[in-house]
Amino acid sequence: MKPLEDVYGELLIVRPPVPATVNKAGANYKSEVTHLTYSPRRAYDEWLSILDAIVACGGDAIVQFEAADDPFLDHDTLEVDGAGGIHPAGSRELLGTIDAVMTGRVFAANGPWVTVRDHVLRAVMPHMLEHRRAEVPYYEAILAALADDAGLALEITANPHRWEGMADVATVGDHVVLTYAVPGHYDAQTTPKSSRSTRAGVAFAADHAGVPEAARIYAELVYPHFHGDTVQFGARPHAGPAVLAHYAQGLYGDGAEIVAGVLGAERILPIDRDDAVEQYAGNSRQVAGGVLVPDGVSAAFVSALEGLGLVTHRVPLFELFGKAGGGPACATLYLPRSISVSESLPLRYSVSRSQIRDRRERIPQTLRVDPAFFANKPRG
């Protein structure tokens, strides 16, 4: 099978938000804000709404709970002290430290590019910033379970170059837009920012997936668009060719003109600035014939998608991504269309929905952060 035809499967890997979520890294323009109060249970509810929308579209989510969360469950309120220690409210009991918590792990779109070839489930792993590299074993375990269920061998490859995963891959029919950032271009109009995907990284991933050079469109990002999926996504209309829903100003230099020149202007669905920058419309996620859209997007954006014959599902994101930055696409990772796993697989949300939904009662209602935690912490 041609690799680009296989990208958009109806199974998507997701990862639960941690019960102790804090904007600790400040690596994008939303998470640079040092909020002092969070609602982990509301974030979990919003995450559940994404899973429910995936199923409503005709897809399914693949998910597994993580033992690292257990100390933070069954407490109504958590507090983070000035040194980053996490305690139950009013207690000196140390449950963990925020620096050891994978607060970014819910961003599943930063996961691997997964393909199937010659009875092998293959994955090229992201090469993230140091504070997120501990996320890799989750994907390795999930992929091992899926390969075993599907009767496939498993082959995992490390990307030696900076690459932040499938968040920088947008397939549009027989082409793919690969986004990356160049220091000095990306952050030319602001202060220096954290490094992002590199051209070498996206090229290595595309090579591993078997994408021919002629099918690739390389485009640079500009701040505040830290990943390609904050600018654009590939949409598959009910009838007719694939289109790119796209915010042209999110690309550096003549990037938007290059993309339109290859795809053709008729295959670009424009996204306006407010929808793109404030509402994360480019972070919408199509699953089968439905599209998950952030709940704040405009009626005009929704109408444009529905004009393609697609059914839209608004998902609330105030807590989950409104504070950390992102949307439905950030929370999900496509598995290839060609993989087939058991309908009764416990990793499926549709199979374990009751257990997953019951867990919300164990998630803290509130998390408060001592301002001293942020006082001397580098940001950006």
C-alpha positions as CSV (number, residue, x, y, z in Angstrom):
1,M,0.0,0.0,0.0
2,K,1.2,3.5,-0.7
3,P,2.3,5.1,2.6
4,L,0.2,8.3,2.3
5,E,-2.9,6.3,1.6
6,D,-2.4,4.5,4.9
7,V,-1.9,7.4,7.3
8,Y,-5.4,8.2,8.3
9,G,-6.7,5.1,10.1
10,E,-9.8,5.0,12.3
11,L,-7.9,3.8,15.3
12,L,-6.1,6.6,17.3
13,I,-3.7,6.3,20.2
14,V,-4.5,8.6,23.1
15,R,-2.9,9.2,26.4
16,P,-4.7,10.3,29.6
17,P,-3.8,13.7,31.0
18,V,-1.9,13.4,34.3
19,P,-3.8,14.2,37.5
20,A,-1.1,16.7,38.4
21,T,-1.0,18.9,35.3
22,V,1.0,22.2,35.5
23,N,2.4,24.5,32.8
24,K,5.9,23.7,33.9
25,A,7.9,23.9,30.6
26,G,6.4,27.0,29.0
27,A,7.4,25.7,25.5
28,N,4.5,27.3,23.6
29,Y,2.6,30.6,23.8
30,K,-0.3,29.2,25.8
31,S,1.9,27.3,28.3
32,E,4.1,30.3,28.9
33,V,1.3,31.6,31.1
34,T,2.0,30.6,34.7
35,H,-1.5,29.6,35.9
36,L,-1.7,29.0,39.6
37,T,-4.9,27.0,39.7
38,Y,-5.9,24.0,37.6
39,S,-8.8,21.6,37.5
40,P,-7.5,18.1,36.7
41,R,-11.0,16.6,36.7
42,R,-12.3,19.1,34.3
43,A,-9.3,18.3,32.0
44,Y,-10.1,14.6,32.3
45,D,-13.8,15.4,31.4
46,E,-12.6,17.3,28.3
47,W,-10.3,14.4,27.3
48,L,-13.3,12.0,27.7
49,S,-15.3,14.2,25.3
50,I,-12.5,13.7,22.7
51,L,-12.7,9.9,23.1
52,D,-16.5,10.0,22.8
53,A,-16.3,12.1,19.7
54,I,-13.9,9.7,18.1
55,V,-16.3,6.8,18.7
56,A,-19.2,9.0,17.4
57,C,-17.3,9.5,14.2
58,G,-17.0,5.8,13.7
59,G,-13.4,5.4,15.0
60,D,-12.0,4.1,18.3
61,A,-9.3,5.3,20.8
62,I,-6.5,3.1,22.0
63,V,-5.5,3.9,25.6
64,Q,-3.8,2.5,28.7
65,F,-3.7,3.8,32.3
66,E,-0.3,4.4,33.8
67,A,0.9,3.4,37.3
68,A,2.8,6.7,37.7
69,D,-0.6,8.4,38.2
70,D,-1.6,6.3,41.2
71,P,-0.1,8.5,44.0
72,F,-2.2,11.5,42.7
73,L,-5.5,9.8,42.6
74,D,-8.2,9.9,45.4
75,H,-7.3,13.4,46.6
76,D,-9.8,16.2,46.2
77,T,-7.1,18.9,46.1
78,L,-3.4,18.8,45.3
79,E,-0.8,21.5,46.0
80,V,2.6,22.1,44.4
81,D,5.0,23.9,46.7
82,G,7.8,26.3,45.8
83,A,10.3,23.5,45.2
84,G,7.9,21.5,43.0
85,G,6.8,19.0,45.6
86,I,3.3,17.7,45.2
87,H,1.2,17.2,48.4
88,P,-2.5,16.6,49.3
89,A,-3.9,20.0,50.4
90,G,-3.0,20.9,53.9
91,S,-0.6,17.9,54.3
92,R,3.2,17.5,54.3
93,E,2.9,14.1,52.7
94,L,5.1,14.1,49.5
95,L,3.3,12.4,46.7
96,G,6.0,13.2,44.1
97,T,7.7,16.1,42.4
98,I,6.3,18.1,39.4
99,D,9.6,17.9,37.6
100,A,9.2,14.1,37.5
101,V,5.6,14.3,36.1
102,M,5.1,13.9,32.4
103,T,2.8,16.9,32.1
104,G,3.1,16.9,28.3
105,R,2.2,13.3,27.7
106,V,-1.4,14.0,26.7
107,F,0.0,15.5,23.5
108,A,-0.2,12.1,21.7
109,A,0.2,13.8,18.3
110,N,3.9,14.0,19.2
111,G,4.1,10.3,18.9
112,P,5.6,8.0,16.2
113,W,4.8,7.7,12.5
114,V,3.4,4.1,12.4
115,T,3.3,2.1,9.2
116,V,2.7,-1.5,8.2
117,R,4.9,-3.2,5.6
118,D,5.6,-6.9,4.9
119,H,3.8,-8.1,8.0
120,V,5.8,-5.7,10.2
121,L,4.4,-2.9,12.4
122,R,7.0,-0.2,12.0
123,A,7.4,3.0,13.9
124,V,9.9,5.9,13.7
125,M,10.0,7.5,17.2
126,P,9.9,11.2,17.9
127,H,13.0,13.0,19.1
128,M,11.7,15.4,21.7
129,L,13.1,17.8,24.2
130,E,14.7,16.2,27.2
131,H,11.7,16.7,29.5
132,R,9.5,14.6,27.2
133,R,11.8,11.8,26.2
134,A,10.4,9.6,29.0
135,E,7.1,9.4,27.1
136,V,8.5,6.9,24.5
137,P,8.0,3.6,26.5
138,Y,4.2,4.2,26.5
139,Y,4.2,4.0,22.7
140,E,6.5,1.1,22.7
141,A,4.2,-0.9,25.0
142,I,1.1,0.1,23.1
143,L,2.6,-0.8,19.7
144,A,3.9,-4.2,21.1
145,A,0.4,-5.1,22.3
146,L,-1.2,-4.0,18.9
147,A,1.4,-5.9,16.9
148,D,0.8,-9.0,19.0
149,D,-2.9,-8.8,18.6
150,A,-2.6,-8.2,14.8
151,G,-0.1,-11.0,14.3
152,L,2.6,-8.6,13.1
153,A,6.3,-8.3,13.9
154,L,7.3,-5.0,15.5
155,E,10.2,-2.8,14.4
156,I,11.0,0.5,16.2
157,T,13.5,3.0,14.9
158,A,14.9,6.1,16.6
159,N,15.0,9.4,14.8
160,P,18.5,10.8,15.3
161,H,17.3,14.3,14.5
162,R,15.0,16.7,16.4
163,W,11.4,15.7,15.4
164,E,8.3,16.3,17.4
165,G,6.3,13.5,15.8
166,M,3.2,13.4,13.7
167,A,2.2,16.9,14.8
168,D,4.4,18.0,11.9
169,V,2.9,15.7,9.3
170,A,-0.3,16.7,7.3
171,T,-1.2,14.3,4.5
172,V,-3.3,15.7,1.6
173,G,-4.1,13.0,-0.9
174,D,-0.9,12.0,-2.6
175,H,1.1,14.8,-1.0
176,V,2.3,15.4,2.5
177,V,3.2,18.8,4.1
178,L,6.1,18.4,6.5
179,T,6.6,21.3,8.9
180,Y,9.7,22.3,10.8
181,A,11.3,25.3,12.5
182,V,14.5,27.2,11.9
183,P,15.9,29.3,14.8
184,G,16.0,32.9,13.8
185,H,13.2,32.4,11.2
186,Y,10.7,30.8,13.6
187,D,11.2,33.2,16.4
188,A,12.4,36.3,14.5
189,Q,9.7,38.6,15.9
190,T,10.0,37.4,19.5
191,T,12.4,36.1,22.1
192,P,14.4,32.9,21.3
193,K,12.1,29.8,21.8
194,S,12.6,26.1,22.4
195,S,13.9,24.1,19.4
196,R,11.3,22.3,17.3
197,S,11.2,19.8,14.6
198,T,14.1,20.1,12.1
199,R,14.0,19.6,8.4
200,A,16.4,16.7,8.8
201,G,14.0,15.2,11.4
202,V,10.9,15.4,9.2
203,A,12.8,14.1,6.2
204,F,14.1,11.1,8.2
205,A,10.6,10.2,9.3
206,A,9.3,10.5,5.8
207,D,12.1,8.3,4.5
208,H,11.3,5.7,7.1
209,A,7.6,5.7,6.1
210,G,8.6,5.2,2.5
211,V,7.3,8.6,1.2
212,P,8.9,9.5,-2.1
213,E,10.6,12.9,-2.3
214,A,8.2,14.1,-5.1
215,A,5.3,13.7,-2.7
216,R,6.8,15.9,0.0
217,I,6.2,19.6,0.6
218,Y,8.5,21.1,3.2
219,A,7.4,24.3,5.0
220,E,8.8,26.3,7.8
221,L,6.7,27.4,10.8
222,V,6.6,30.9,12.4
223,Y,5.9,31.6,16.1
224,P,3.4,31.1,17.7
225,H,2.8,28.0,15.6
226,F,5.0,25.5,17.3
227,H,3.8,22.5,15.3
228,G,2.2,22.1,11.8
229,D,-1.0,20.9,13.4
230,T,-1.6,24.4,14.9
231,V,-1.6,25.7,11.3
232,Q,-3.3,23.0,9.2
233,F,-4.8,19.6,8.8
234,G,-5.6,17.3,5.9
235,A,-9.4,16.9,5.3
236,R,-11.0,14.1,3.3
237,P,-14.3,15.4,1.9
238,H,-17.3,13.1,1.4
239,A,-16.7,13.5,-2.3
240,G,-13.8,14.9,-4.3
241,P,-10.1,15.2,-3.6
242,A,-8.5,15.8,-0.2
243,V,-8.0,19.4,0.8
244,L,-5.8,21.2,3.3
245,A,-7.5,23.3,5.9
246,H,-4.8,25.9,6.4
247,Y,-3.8,29.2,8.0
248,A,-1.4,30.7,5.5
249,Q,0.3,33.2,8.0
250,G,1.4,30.3,10.1
251,L,4.2,29.5,7.6
252,Y,7.4,31.4,7.1
253,G,8.3,33.4,4.0
254,D,6.7,32.0,0.9
255,G,5.7,28.7,2.5
256,A,2.0,29.2,1.9
257,E,2.5,30.0,-1.7
258,I,4.7,26.9,-2.2
259,V,2.0,24.7,-0.6
260,A,-0.8,26.2,-2.7
261,G,1.4,26.0,-5.8
262,V,1.8,22.2,-5.4
263,L,-1.7,21.3,-4.2
264,G,-3.6,24.0,-6.2
265,A,-5.5,26.8,-4.7
266,E,-8.8,25.0,-5.1
267,R,-7.6,22.4,-2.6
268,I,-6.9,24.9,0.2
269,L,-9.6,25.6,2.7
270,P,-8.5,28.9,4.4
271,I,-8.6,29.4,8.1
272,D,-8.8,32.9,9.4
273,R,-6.5,34.4,12.1
274,D,-8.8,34.2,15.1
275,D,-9.8,30.6,14.4
276,A,-6.2,29.6,13.8
277,V,-4.4,31.5,16.6
278,E,-7.0,31.9,19.3
279,Q,-9.2,28.9,18.7
280,Y,-6.7,26.3,17.3
281,A,-8.9,25.5,14.3
282,G,-5.9,24.0,12.5
283,N,-5.8,21.4,15.4
284,S,-9.0,19.8,14.3
285,R,-8.9,16.1,13.8
286,Q,-10.9,14.1,11.1
287,V,-11.9,10.6,12.0
288,A,-13.8,8.7,9.3
289,G,-16.5,11.1,8.1
290,G,-16.5,13.3,11.2
291,V,-14.2,16.1,12.4
292,L,-13.4,17.0,16.0
293,V,-13.2,20.8,16.3
294,P,-12.3,23.0,19.3
295,D,-15.5,24.4,20.7
296,G,-14.5,28.0,20.2
297,V,-14.1,27.9,16.4
298,S,-16.4,30.2,14.3
299,A,-19.6,29.2,12.7
300,A,-18.0,30.0,9.3
301,F,-15.2,27.5,9.9
302,V,-17.7,24.8,10.8
303,S,-19.9,25.7,7.8
304,A,-16.9,25.3,5.5
305,L,-16.2,21.8,6.8
306,E,-19.8,20.8,6.6
307,G,-19.7,22.1,3.0
308,L,-17.3,19.3,2.3
309,G,-19.9,16.7,3.5
310,L,-18.2,16.3,6.9
311,V,-20.0,16.1,10.3
312,T,-18.4,18.3,13.0
313,H,-18.2,17.6,16.7
314,R,-17.3,20.5,18.9
315,V,-15.2,19.4,21.9
316,P,-14.6,21.6,25.0
317,L,-10.9,22.5,25.7
318,F,-10.8,25.3,28.3
319,E,-8.8,23.3,30.8
320,L,-7.1,20.5,28.9
321,F,-5.6,22.6,26.2
322,G,-6.8,26.1,26.8
323,K,-4.1,26.5,29.4
324,A,-1.4,24.2,27.9
325,G,-2.1,25.0,24.2
326,G,-3.6,22.5,21.7
327,G,-6.7,20.8,20.6
328,P,-8.2,17.5,19.4
329,A,-5.4,16.8,17.0
330,C,-2.8,17.3,19.7
331,A,-4.5,14.7,21.9
332,T,-4.6,11.9,19.2
333,L,-2.2,9.9,17.1
334,Y,-3.3,8.1,13.9
335,L,-2.6,4.5,13.5
336,P,-2.3,3.3,9.9
337,R,-5.5,2.3,8.1
338,S,-4.1,-1.1,7.3
339,I,-3.8,-2.3,10.8
340,S,-6.6,-4.6,12.1
341,V,-6.9,-5.4,15.8
342,S,-9.6,-7.4,17.7
343,E,-12.9,-5.7,18.4
344,S,-12.6,-7.0,22.0
345,L,-9.1,-5.7,22.6
346,P,-9.1,-4.2,26.1
347,L,-7.0,-1.2,24.9
348,R,-10.0,0.0,22.9
349,Y,-12.0,2.8,24.6
350,S,-15.2,1.2,23.2
351,V,-14.4,-1.9,25.2
352,S,-13.1,-0.3,28.5
353,R,-15.3,2.8,28.4
354,S,-17.0,2.2,31.8
355,Q,-13.7,1.7,33.6
356,I,-12.2,4.8,32.0
357,R,-15.2,7.0,32.7
358,D,-15.5,5.7,36.3
359,R,-11.9,6.8,36.9
360,R,-12.9,10.5,36.7
361,E,-14.2,10.3,40.3
362,R,-10.7,9.6,41.5
363,I,-9.1,12.6,39.7
364,P,-8.5,15.6,41.9
365,Q,-10.9,18.5,41.5
366,T,-8.3,21.2,42.0
367,L,-4.5,21.7,41.9
368,R,-2.9,24.8,43.3
369,V,0.6,26.0,42.6
370,D,2.7,28.1,45.0
371,P,3.9,31.2,43.0
372,A,7.4,30.6,44.2
373,F,7.5,27.5,41.9
374,F,7.5,29.8,38.9
375,A,9.6,32.6,40.3
376,N,13.0,31.5,39.2
377,K,12.0,28.9,36.5
378,P,13.2,29.6,33.0
379,R,10.5,29.8,30.4
380,G,10.2,29.7,26.6
